């Protein structure tokens, strides 16, 4: 998966990040966890992108690693430096020194390591190399993540899976990362659902729009996974991937997913394509596709108006 790492280090690290992100960084550190999730906003409250925050030295630390989509890293680095001013912090791209590995639960992939359980095994080879290992703080379906020295990862021969595998797992939960989030409203992009927004911290850049939406309860649309069925003239995907349930539900259907399952034709849907609700009357626009399916999959991510959704039966 194309990820990058920024290191923020210095005595003002927590205070500095606290004023720039939707996450309560100080509280996350005090909680003793190794990771948390949050987003960075523009002054107008729109998303620039998201990040996973790693705390390699534990509580009271002066260092935080930001795990971000590689496409978002240059923009985030510029954003942080713009607000640095007199803060006692150093910001460095350490992507060439460290690698982020990720193993989804139950996939049996040889991507991050031998299989999906290795990151959770104290005696595993990976544990001896890793700077830190942690469950993904967003959702249990995303499994575990680890930060390891780049040379150790290369020497161990851990093979990267097709990036489409990772993208398909994100799509199954209606999740976007990095610059794909740019311009969206945090609550509409489910940053709150993924434990990435604190409504009990002080001010931060872009806070007003998010706070107002939460106070008014005015979230009328959200990112959601959608299953696309091709028209009769379009080639059907080689495999239909069932969607997992909600948080806490088993990740059924993804156990056997591999590169081979993602090399067929995708269901056709261009980004920004309108989705309409057909019935007896005039078709109604219910949203639009934000991220089309990866090759071989029929799962897309769409921004849908919640008023048109029906409660699941059973």
C-alpha positions as CSV (number, residue, x, y, z in Angstrom):
1,X,0.0,0.0,0.0
2,X,1.4,3.4,-0.9
3,X,1.9,5.0,2.5
4,X,4.3,7.7,3.8
5,X,5.5,8.7,7.3
6,X,6.1,12.1,8.7
7,X,7.9,12.4,12.1
8,X,7.0,15.4,14.3
9,X,9.5,15.7,17.2
10,X,10.1,18.3,19.8
11,X,8.9,19.6,23.1
12,X,5.8,21.3,21.6
13,X,4.8,18.3,19.5
14,X,1.5,17.5,21.3
15,X,0.5,21.1,21.6
16,X,1.3,21.8,18.0
17,X,-0.7,18.8,16.6
18,X,-3.5,19.5,19.1
19,X,-4.2,22.8,17.3
20,X,-4.2,21.3,13.8
21,X,-6.2,18.0,13.9
22,X,-9.6,16.8,14.7
23,X,-8.2,14.2,17.1
24,X,-7.5,14.9,20.8
25,X,-3.8,14.0,20.6
26,X,-3.1,14.7,24.3
27,X,-6.0,12.5,25.4
28,X,-4.9,9.7,23.0
29,X,-1.4,9.8,24.5
30,X,-2.7,9.7,28.1
31,X,-4.9,6.7,27.2
32,X,-1.7,4.7,26.7
33,X,-2.6,3.4,23.2
34,X,0.0,3.1,20.4
35,X,-2.2,4.7,17.8
36,X,-5.2,7.0,17.0
37,X,-6.8,8.4,14.0
38,X,-7.7,11.9,12.9
39,X,-7.8,14.4,10.0
40,X,-6.4,17.8,9.0
41,X,-8.7,20.6,7.8
42,X,-8.5,23.8,5.8
43,X,-9.3,27.1,7.5
44,X,-12.9,26.7,6.1
45,X,-13.3,23.3,7.7
46,X,-13.0,21.1,4.7
47,X,-10.8,18.0,4.7
48,X,-7.3,18.2,3.5
49,X,-6.6,14.5,4.3
50,X,-6.4,12.0,7.1
51,X,-3.7,10.4,9.2
52,X,-3.0,7.7,11.7
53,X,-1.0,8.9,14.7
54,X,1.6,6.6,16.2
55,X,3.2,7.2,19.6
56,X,6.4,5.1,19.5
57,X,7.6,6.1,23.0
58,X,4.4,6.0,25.0
59,X,2.8,8.5,27.3
60,X,4.3,12.0,27.7
61,X,6.3,11.6,24.5
62,X,7.7,14.4,22.3
63,X,7.5,12.4,19.1
64,X,4.5,11.4,16.9
65,X,4.6,9.5,13.6
66,X,2.0,10.4,11.1
67,X,1.0,7.6,8.7
68,X,-0.6,9.1,5.6
69,X,-1.4,8.2,2.1
70,X,1.7,8.9,0.0
71,X,-0.2,11.3,-2.3
72,X,-1.1,13.4,0.8
73,X,2.3,13.5,2.4
74,X,3.8,16.5,0.5
75,X,0.7,18.6,1.1
76,X,0.5,17.7,4.7
77,X,4.2,18.6,5.2
78,X,3.6,22.0,3.7
79,X,0.5,22.5,5.9
80,X,2.4,21.6,9.1
81,X,5.3,23.9,8.2
82,X,3.0,26.8,7.4
83,X,1.6,26.6,11.0
84,X,4.9,25.8,12.7
85,X,5.8,29.4,13.4
86,X,7.8,29.4,16.7
87,X,6.7,25.9,17.9
88,X,9.6,23.8,19.1
89,X,9.1,21.0,16.7
90,X,11.0,19.4,13.8
91,X,9.0,17.9,10.9
92,X,10.7,15.3,8.7
93,X,9.7,12.8,6.0
94,X,11.0,9.4,7.2
95,X,9.3,7.3,4.5
96,X,12.7,6.2,3.2
97,X,13.7,5.0,6.7
98,X,10.6,3.3,7.9
99,X,7.8,1.3,6.3
100,X,4.2,0.8,7.3
101,X,2.8,-2.7,7.0
102,X,-0.8,-3.6,7.3
103,X,-2.5,-7.0,7.6
104,X,-6.3,-7.1,7.3
105,X,-8.0,-9.7,9.6
106,X,-8.8,-13.1,8.2
107,X,-7.4,-12.5,4.7
108,X,-4.6,-15.0,4.6
109,X,-2.6,-12.6,2.5
110,X,1.2,-12.6,2.3
111,X,1.3,-8.8,2.3
112,X,2.5,-7.4,5.5
113,X,3.9,-10.8,6.7
114,X,3.2,-14.5,6.7
115,X,-0.5,-14.1,7.4
116,X,-2.9,-11.7,9.1
117,X,-2.2,-12.9,12.6
118,X,1.6,-12.4,12.7
119,X,1.3,-8.7,13.8
120,X,-0.6,-10.0,16.9
121,X,1.9,-12.7,17.8
122,X,4.5,-11.7,20.4
123,X,7.0,-14.4,19.3
124,X,6.7,-13.6,15.6
125,X,9.7,-12.5,13.5
126,X,8.0,-9.2,12.8
127,X,7.8,-8.3,16.5
128,X,11.6,-8.4,16.8
129,X,11.9,-5.8,14.0
130,X,8.9,-3.6,14.6
131,X,9.2,-0.1,16.2
132,X,5.6,-0.6,17.1
133,X,2.6,-2.8,16.2
134,X,-1.0,-1.8,16.9
135,X,-4.6,-2.7,15.9
136,X,-5.8,-0.2,13.3
137,X,-7.6,2.4,15.5
138,X,-10.4,3.0,12.9
139,X,-12.1,-0.3,12.5
140,X,-11.4,-3.9,13.4
141,X,-11.9,-5.0,9.7
142,X,-8.6,-3.2,8.9
143,X,-6.6,-5.6,11.2
144,X,-3.2,-4.6,12.5
145,X,-0.5,-2.2,11.4
146,X,3.2,-2.1,12.1
147,X,6.1,0.3,11.6
148,X,9.4,-1.3,10.8
149,X,12.8,-0.2,9.5
150,X,12.8,-0.2,5.7
151,X,16.0,-2.2,5.5
152,X,14.6,-4.9,7.8
153,X,11.4,-5.2,5.7
154,X,13.5,-5.6,2.6
155,X,15.9,-8.1,4.2
156,X,13.0,-10.2,5.5
157,X,11.5,-10.4,2.0
158,X,7.9,-9.4,3.0
159,X,6.1,-9.1,-0.3
160,X,3.6,-6.3,-0.9
161,X,0.2,-7.4,-2.0
162,X,-1.6,-5.7,-4.9
163,X,-2.6,-2.2,-3.8
164,X,-6.1,-3.0,-5.1
165,X,-6.6,-5.5,-2.3
166,X,-6.1,-2.8,0.3
167,X,-8.3,-0.4,-1.7
168,X,-11.1,-3.0,-2.0
169,X,-11.1,-3.5,1.8
170,X,-11.4,0.2,2.4
171,X,-14.2,0.5,-0.1
172,X,-16.1,-2.3,1.6
173,X,-16.4,-0.1,4.6
174,X,-17.1,3.2,2.7
175,X,-13.7,4.5,3.7
176,X,-11.4,6.9,1.7
177,X,-7.9,8.0,2.5
178,X,-5.5,10.8,1.8
179,X,-6.3,13.3,-1.0
180,X,-9.4,11.4,-2.0
181,X,-11.0,13.1,1.0
182,X,-10.0,16.6,0.0
183,X,-12.8,19.1,0.1
184,X,-15.3,16.8,1.9
185,X,-16.8,17.6,5.3
186,X,-15.4,15.5,8.1
187,X,-18.7,14.1,9.4
188,X,-19.9,13.3,5.8
189,X,-16.6,11.4,5.3
190,X,-17.2,9.3,8.4
191,X,-14.2,10.6,10.3
192,X,-16.3,10.7,13.4
193,X,-17.5,7.1,12.9
194,X,-13.9,6.0,12.6
195,X,-13.1,7.5,16.0
196,X,-11.2,10.5,14.4
197,X,-13.1,13.5,15.8
198,X,-13.1,14.8,19.3
199,X,-15.9,17.1,20.3
200,X,-14.4,17.7,23.7
201,X,-11.1,19.4,22.9
202,X,-10.1,23.0,22.5
203,X,-10.0,25.0,19.2
204,X,-8.2,23.7,16.1
205,X,-7.9,24.9,12.5
206,X,-11.3,24.4,10.7
207,X,-13.2,23.4,13.8
208,X,-16.3,25.6,13.4
209,X,-17.9,23.7,10.5
210,X,-17.5,20.3,12.2
211,X,-18.7,21.6,15.6
212,X,-21.8,23.3,14.0
213,X,-22.7,20.2,12.1
214,X,-22.5,18.0,15.2
215,X,-24.4,20.5,17.3
216,X,-27.3,20.8,14.8
217,X,-27.2,17.1,13.9
218,X,-27.3,18.2,10.3
219,X,-25.4,15.4,8.6
220,X,-27.7,14.7,5.6
221,X,-25.3,12.6,3.6
222,X,-22.3,10.3,4.2
223,X,-19.8,8.2,2.4
224,X,-21.2,4.6,2.0
225,X,-20.2,1.5,0.2
226,X,-22.4,0.6,-2.8
227,X,-22.7,-2.5,-4.9
228,X,-22.8,-1.8,-8.6
229,X,-24.5,-4.1,-11.1
230,X,-23.3,-3.7,-14.7
231,X,-25.7,-3.0,-17.5
232,X,-26.6,-6.0,-19.7
233,X,-24.1,-4.9,-22.3
234,X,-21.2,-4.5,-19.8
235,X,-18.9,-7.4,-18.7
236,X,-19.8,-8.7,-15.3
237,X,-17.0,-8.8,-12.7
238,X,-15.4,-12.2,-12.2
239,X,-16.3,-12.2,-8.5
240,X,-19.0,-10.4,-6.5
241,X,-17.6,-9.4,-3.2
242,X,-20.1,-9.5,-0.3
243,X,-20.0,-6.5,2.1
244,X,-19.1,-7.1,5.7
245,X,-21.6,-6.0,8.4
246,X,-21.2,-3.2,10.7
247,X,-18.5,-2.7,13.4
248,X,-18.2,-6.0,15.3
249,X,-19.6,-8.1,12.6
250,X,-17.4,-10.8,11.0
251,X,-15.5,-9.9,7.8
252,X,-17.3,-12.6,5.9
253,X,-16.4,-13.1,2.3
254,X,-12.9,-11.5,2.4
255,X,-11.0,-14.5,3.7
256,X,-10.0,-15.8,0.3
257,X,-9.5,-12.4,-1.4
258,X,-6.2,-12.3,-3.2
259,X,-4.5,-10.6,-6.1
260,X,-6.1,-13.2,-8.4
261,X,-9.6,-12.1,-7.4
262,X,-8.9,-8.5,-8.5
263,X,-7.6,-8.9,-12.0
264,X,-10.9,-9.1,-13.9
265,X,-13.1,-6.3,-15.4
266,X,-14.6,-3.9,-12.9
267,X,-18.2,-2.8,-12.8
268,X,-18.2,0.4,-14.8
269,X,-18.7,3.6,-12.8
270,X,-16.9,6.8,-13.3
271,X,-16.0,9.0,-10.4
272,X,-18.6,11.8,-9.9
273,X,-21.2,9.7,-11.7
274,X,-24.7,10.5,-10.4
275,X,-26.8,7.8,-8.6
276,X,-30.5,8.0,-9.1
277,X,-33.5,6.3,-7.5
278,X,-35.9,4.9,-10.0
279,X,-39.6,4.3,-9.3
280,X,-43.0,5.2,-10.6
281,X,-42.2,8.8,-10.9
282,X,-39.3,10.9,-12.1
283,X,-35.9,9.5,-11.1
284,X,-34.4,11.2,-8.0
285,X,-30.7,11.9,-7.5
286,X,-29.6,10.2,-4.3
287,X,-25.9,10.9,-4.5
288,X,-22.8,10.3,-6.6
289,X,-19.9,7.9,-6.9
290,X,-16.7,9.4,-5.3
291,X,-14.4,6.4,-5.8
292,X,-15.1,3.8,-8.5
293,X,-14.5,0.1,-7.9
294,X,-11.0,-1.3,-8.2
295,X,-10.4,-3.8,-11.0
296,X,-12.5,-6.9,-10.6
297,X,-14.6,-5.5,-7.8
298,X,-18.2,-4.2,-7.9
299,X,-17.8,-2.2,-4.6
300,X,-17.7,1.6,-5.0
301,X,-17.7,4.4,-2.5
302,X,-20.5,7.0,-2.9
303,X,-21.7,10.1,-1.1
304,X,-25.4,9.2,-0.5
305,X,-28.3,11.3,0.9
306,X,-29.4,9.5,4.1
307,X,-33.0,10.4,3.6
308,X,-33.3,7.8,0.9
309,X,-31.7,4.9,2.8
310,X,-33.9,2.1,4.2
311,X,-33.3,0.3,7.5
312,X,-32.0,-3.2,6.9
313,X,-34.5,-6.0,7.8
314,X,-33.6,-9.0,9.9
